[in-house]
Amino acid sequence: MNREKLRVGIIGTGFIAGTQHIPAILKLKDRMEIVAVADNRPEALEHIHKVYGIDKLYTDPMKMLEENTFDLVHVCTANNTHKLFSIAALRAGANVLCEKPLALTKKDAQEMLYEAKKAGKVLMTCQNSRIGGVQALKKIVDNGTLGEVYYTEIENIRRRGVPTWGRFHTQADNGGGPFCDLGVHYLDSALYVLGNPIFTSVSANTFSKLANTYDCNQETLPAMTGKQPFLPRDDYDRNEFDVEDYATGLVRYENGMQMQMKFAWAVNLPRADAYRFAGTKQGLVYRKGEGLENPASLYGQDGDNLLNTEVEIDITKPGAMDDFGHYGIIKNITDVILGEGERLITPEEMVNVAAIIEAFYLSSKENREVRAEELENFVEP
């Protein structure tokens, strides 16, 4: 591209845009500039204006797309609007970085990627958990240290941790609970580490037992220094809670591997946060958010002796809020747009994640195992 800086628009100025996307863009100010932002809450726009000095504000995202030319649009809205705004931005001639999950069904993900292909643009989901420690895990697996990985566990358990600053708790906006919010990160990262194995079936259950009965709000909303970079919503009502507060499932893959998943915003169990990979040579456990100095360990055997080995890897400090990995993802899509690098997240990976999400919720709804071939595919016109 000939333009010196990428012209950026942002749709949705809530928590993730204010704390992650905008700060990351500002760190890359020699390569990109924010032209305009849109949100359906005038008060949120005014807050972003006061904190970041962004002047061009819209309450109508479509009008923003009509009146401006963008090289890149960040879609940071509720899950059920990702498809609408991403396709609109692509048709307006922009590349798109969409917050996770890209879509809640395989067909929608395929349609979004078709629109990107037709427009000759890049569409990528912001699976920011791939940045940091997960990249080190992938190197360990890729170099054969574990041998054949035949079993995987991923979990993020909050004992009481329903996010109350957005619309995460409603089916109409979010499409699901902790599996959409937390699980999609762990699922994407685990598949990335394992080379994107294709699933064959999902058996899942979702529960809503506590969050609409007790005050199960976020245990620790991270303290922000300086000016508050986003405007929290004040309309959370636990009586509106109609998604799951606990999700668990089993995924089977074409290569014979099995993956167990557990994700909770509210459950009467201890907190947990980990990836576990069982291989024929060694096992690997990454206790991502448990506050350990060395959260990664290998488990193997030497003759008659069992070996436990701590692995020192560079990671973002547990609980750190200054960089969720968004900087790395945003830099990556910028490199791709400018022709200076390859995309970290591929279309095939995004479709695989969306398909598992769809199968997961269908399995829970119908109380049965769902096969991959049951899911509807998008047919190009």
N, C-alpha and C positions, 0 to 999 in steps of 0.2 A: 504494500500500500504506500501511496505517496504522502498521505497526510502524516504530519509529525506526531500528533497525538490522537488516540482513539477517542471519539465522542461517545460518552456513556450516558444512558438513561437508566433510571431505577424505578421499578413498579413495586410498591410496598415499602414503607419506611418504618416498619416495626422493629422488634428486638434484633433480629439477625442482620437487617440492613444497617441499623444504627451502630451496633457494636462490632460488626465484622466486615461487611461489604464496603461501606463508606471508608472506614479507616484503612482497609487494604488498598483501595483505589487511591487514597491520598498518599500512601507509601509509594505508589507507582506513578506519581504525578508527572514524571518525565515522559511517561508513555501513554497516559490516559487522563481525561478530564471529565468531570460530571457536568453535563449540560442541563439536565432537568430531572425532576423526580415527581412521582405520582403516588397518591394514597387517597382512599375514600374518606379519610378523617382530616378535616382542615386543621384541627388542633395538633395532629401529629406532624403535618407539613410545617406548620409554624414553628414547632419545636426543632425540627431538623434545620430549618432556616436559622434559628437563633444559635444552635450549637455549631453548625458547620458552615453557615453563611451561604447556603445554596439559595439562589434567588428565583429560579424558574420552577414554579410549583403548580401542580395540576391535581384536581380531585377526580379527573376523568383520564385514565390511562390511554384510552383510545384517542382522545384529543391530543395528548402529548405525542403519541406516535404520528398523528397526522401533521402536526405543526413543526416537527423537528426531524432532522436527519441524524440517525445514530449508527455508529459502527458496532456497538455492543449494548444490549439491554439486559439488565439483571432483573429476573423475576423473583421477587421475595414475598410472595403472597401466600394465602392459604392454599393447601394442597389441591382442592377441587377447582381452583382457578388457574393452575399451572398450564394446562393445555390451552385454554382460551387466550391467555396473555402471551404465551410463548409463540403460538401460531400467528397471532396478530403482529408481534414484533418481527418475526421472520418474513411475513408478507410485506412489512413496511421496509424491508431491506437491511435489517440488523442481524448480526449474530446474537445468540442468546445463551446466557448462563442462568439456568433455572435452579432454584433451591430444591433440595431433596424432599420427597421422592419426585423424580421426573413425572411419573404418572402412576396411577393406581391400578391400571390394567395393561396387559400386553398390547392390546389393540390401540389404545391411546398413545402409548410410547412409540409404536411403529408409525402411527399417523403423524406424530410430531416430527419424527426423524425423516419421514417422507417429505414433509413441508420444508425441512431444512435442506434436504438434498435438492428439491425442486428449486429452491431459492439460491442454491449454491453457497449456503451459509453454514456456520458451525453452531450446533446445538449441543450443549453439554450440561449435565447436572452437577450441582455443587456438592459432591460427595467428599467433603473436606477432611473426613477422618482418615482418608488414605495418606494424608501428609504426616510425616513424622515416623513414629515407631512402627506403624504397619508396613512401611517401605522396607524397614530392616527385617521384619518377619518374612516378607516376600523373598528377600535375598537368601535367607536361611532355607526356605522351602525349595527355592529354585536351584540351589547348589547341591541338593540331594541329601542334606544333613539328616532329614527325618525319614528318608526312604519313601515308601508309598504311604501317603496319608489316606487312611480309610475311615476315620471318624473325627468329627469336629463338633465342638460346643461353642456357642456364643451367648452371652448373657449380659444384661444390664438391669439390675434390680434396685429400684428405689423403694424403700420401705414406706415413705410418705413423700411424694414428689410430683404432684400434678402441676404442670405449668399453668399459671393463672394470668400471664401477661398478654395472652393472645386468644385465639379461638381454637386452640388445640383440642378442647373438650367436647366439641360438637361434631356430629356426623356430617352435617350439612356443609361445614367449612373444611374440616380436616380429613374426613373420610375414614378415620380410624384413630386409635389411641397410641400407646407406647410402641406398638410395632411400626407404625408410620413415622413416629418421632425418633425413637431410639434405635429400634430394630433395623431400620433401613441402613443406618450407618454401619452396624456390625455385619449385616448380611453382605453389603457391598464390599466392605474391606476384606471379609473372609474369602469371598469369591475372587477378589483381586489377588490375594495371597496364593490361592490355590489354582490360579490360571483360568478362572471363569468356567468351571465345570457346568454342564447343562443339566438341569433337574428333570426328573421323570415324574415325581409325585410329591404332594404335600399333605400331611395330616396335622390339623391344628385345632386348638381351642382358644377361645377368648372369654374373659370373665369381667363382669362389672359388679363388684361386691362391696367395695368400700368407698369409692370416690364420690358417689352420690349420697352417701350416708354420713360420712365424717368430713371434717376439715382436713383434707389430704393435700394441702397446697405445697408448693415447692419448698423443700427443707431449707435450702440456702440459695436465695436469689443472689447471685454474685454481686459484691459491693463494687461500685464503679468509682473511680477517682476522677476528680475534676467535674466538669459538666456532665450530667446524665445524658448519654448519647442516644437514648430512645425514650419515647413517651409510653409508659405502661398503660394498658387498658384498665379501666376501673369497673368493667361490667361483668366480671366473672361471677357466675352463679352456679353453685354445685348442683342445683336442681335441674340445670340444663344439660348436665353430663350424660351423654348418650353414646359414648364410645367405650372400648374396653379399658380397664385399669390394669389388667394382667393378660399377657399373651404368651402362649407356649405352642411349639410345633416341632414337627420332624420332617426334614426334607431328604428325599432320596435322589441320587444323581446317576447319570448314565455310566459313570466309571465305577459304580458300586459303593461310593462313599455315602455316609449318612451324616446329617447335620442336625443337632438338637439346638433349639432356640428358646430362650426365656427372657421376657422383657416386661418390666412393671413400673408403673407410676405409683401404685399403692398396693401393698400386699403384706401380710403378716409373716414375713420372712426376713432374714438379715440381708443387708445391702451386699451387692456383688457386682463385679465389673470385669469381665475376662473373655479372652479367646483361648480355646484349648484345641490343639491339633495332635491326634494320636497317629504316629507313623510306625512302620515296621522296624526302623533303626532307632529312632528316638521320638519322644513326645515334646511338644513345645507349648508352654503356657505363658500368656501375656496378660497380667493382671493390670489392665490399663489404668483404671481410676481408683486403685486401692491404696494409694499413697506410699507405695514401696520405693525405696531408693533404686533398686534394680528390679523392675516389674516383670522381666522376661527370664524364664528358666527352661533348661533342657532336662529331660528325664530319659535315661538310657541304662545300659548294662555293659559291664566289662567283665567277661568271664562269669564268675559267681557273684560279682559285686554289682549292686545297683548304684548308679551315678546320678546325682542331682547337681546341675551346673548353672550358676547364675550367668546371664548374658548381659553385658553392658551395652546399651544402645542409646543413641541420642534421641530423646523424646521431649516434647513439651512437658513442663512440670505438671504433675497431677493437680487439677483444679485451676490451672492458669486460664485466665479469660482474655488475655491480650492477643492471643492468636489461636483460633480453633483449627487452623489449617487453611482458612479462606485465602490468605495471602498467596499460598502456594498454588491453589486452584486458579485464582484470578490471574496470577502471573502466567500460568500454563496456557489458559485460553487466550491471553494476550499474545503470547509467543506464537500460538497456532494461527491466529488471525493475521499476524505480521509475517508469517512464513518463516519463523525462526525456531520452530520446535514441533514435536509430535504431541498429539492430545494424550493426556494421562487416562482419560475415561472414554472408552470406545462405545459406539452405538450398540454393539452386541452385548456389552456388559450392562448397559442401561435397560435394554429389553429383557434380559435375563432377570434382573432385579424386579422390574415391574411385573413380570409374569409370576414370579414367586409371591409377590404381594397379593396379586389377584387370586392365585390359587389358595393362599393362606386364608384369606377372609371368606372365600367360597367354601372351603373345607369346614371352617368354624360355623358358618351359617347353616350348612346342610348336614353337619355332624358326620362327615365321611371323608375318606381319602379322595383327593382330586388329582387326576392325571394331567400331565402337561398338554396332551393332545386335545383335552376338552376345551382349552381356552381358544377364544375367537381371535383370528388374525385379521389385520387390516389388509384390505385388497386395494392395491393402487388403481386409481381410475384410468 
